[in-house]
Every structure is written in C-alpha cells, then in structure tokens.
Amino acid sequence: MQAYKFNTRVSDKGIISLPYEPELFNTEVEIIVLPKIKVRTESKEKYTTEDFLKEFSGCLKDLSQEDTDDLRYEYLKKKYQLFSENVSEEDVNEARYKYLTGKYK
C-alpha cells in the first residue's frame, strides 16, 4: 500500500485541501490528522564555547598529558578494533608511537 504524507492547514471552515495527486482520484482513503506541535520560540541563551570551557575545564587536571594520550589511545583502539589477527603487536606499538609523538620512523 502506497502512503502519502502532506503538510496542509485546516481552513477556518474545517476544510482540508490535498495536493493534486491523480492516483488518489475516485479512491476511498483513510485520513489521520496529526496537529503539528508548536515549537516554543522562547530563545534560551546559547551554550557558547566559553560556557563549555567554564563547565569542563579542569575536569582532567589530575591527569598528565601522557595519561590523557593513553586514554585517548585506548578509546580509539576499542572504537576501531585495532587488535585483530592480521595486526601484529609490533605494528600496534609502532602506530601508537606515531600517534603519541607525531613522528614517523
């Protein structure tokens, strides 16, 4: 069954107009009316970069750069499933070295 979705407005006389769709002519249809939810237009203050920094700065202050690099590496390793049967431990260590130092052997 083909379904059609139209956005329209119910007139002040209660009439609903559908767009021109010849496939629907002389056809019995079922109509479900879903009133649109009005979006509140109250403008809240935008969450700025400065707000983010105020909220989260210092949350990792007890960790060294090396610790945060290790945590980032562990996260990425899990995300991309770096360990597999086709990747040797040596390759992983070399990739980690390149990642942490930005140097390529």
C-alpha positions in Angstrom: 0.0 0.0 0.0 1.4 3.4 -1.0 1.3 6.1 1.7 1.3 9.8 1.1 2.3 12.5 3.6 1.1 16.0 3.1 1.5 19.1 5.3 -1.5 21.3 5.0 -3.8 23.5 7.1 -7.4 23.0 8.1 -9.3 26.1 7.0 -11.4 28.1 9.4 -14.4 26.3 7.9 -12.8 22.9 8.6 -11.8 22.1 5.1 -8.7 20.1 4.3 -7.2 20.6 0.9 -4.8 17.9 -0.6 -2.2 18.5 -3.2 -3.0 17.4 -6.8 -2.5 13.6 -6.8 -4.3 11.9 -9.7 -3.6 8.4 -8.2 -6.0 9.3 -5.3 -8.9 10.4 -7.5 -12.1 8.4 -7.1 -10.4 6.3 -4.3 -11.5 5.7 -0.8 -8.8 6.8 1.7 -8.2 6.8 5.4 -7.1 10.1 6.8 -5.3 10.5 10.1 -4.9 14.1 11.3 -1.9 14.9 13.5 -1.9 18.5 14.7 1.6 20.0 14.5 3.2 20.7 17.8 4.0 24.3 18.2 7.7 24.9 18.9 8.4 27.2 21.7 10.1 30.2 20.3 11.5 31.4 23.6 15.1 32.0 23.0 17.3 30.5 25.6 20.8 31.7 25.9 23.0 29.8 23.6 25.5 27.4 25.0 28.8 29.1 24.0 32.3 27.7 23.8 33.1 29.8 26.8 30.3 28.2 28.8 31.6 24.7 27.8 35.1 25.6 28.9 33.9 27.0 32.2 31.9 23.9 32.9 34.5 21.3 31.9 37.9 22.9 32.3 40.0 21.3 34.9 38.0 18.0 35.0 41.1 16.2 33.9 43.6 18.4 35.8 44.9 15.4 37.8 45.9 13.5 34.6 49.2 14.1 32.8 49.4 14.6 29.1 50.7 11.0 28.8 47.7 9.7 30.8 45.2 11.5 28.6 47.1 10.3 25.5 46.9 6.7 26.8 43.2 7.1 27.5 42.6 8.5 24.0 44.6 5.7 22.5 42.7 3.0 24.4 39.4 4.6 23.3 40.4 4.7 19.7 41.8 1.1 19.9 38.4 -0.1 21.0 36.5 2.1 18.6 38.4 0.9 15.6 39.2 -2.6 16.9 42.9 -2.1 16.3 43.8 -5.5 17.6 42.9 -8.3 15.2 44.6 -11.4 14.0 46.0 -9.6 11.0 47.8 -6.9 13.1 50.9 -7.7 15.0 51.8 -6.3 18.4 54.8 -4.6 16.8 52.6 -2.8 14.2 50.3 -1.7 17.0 53.2 -0.3 19.0 54.6 1.5 16.0 51.2 3.1 15.3 50.9 4.1 18.9 54.4 5.7 18.8 53.5 7.6 15.7 50.2 8.7 17.2 51.8 9.9 20.5 54.8 11.6 19.1 53.6 12.7 15.7 56.9 11.2 14.4 57.2 8.6 11.7 60.2 6.2 11.8 
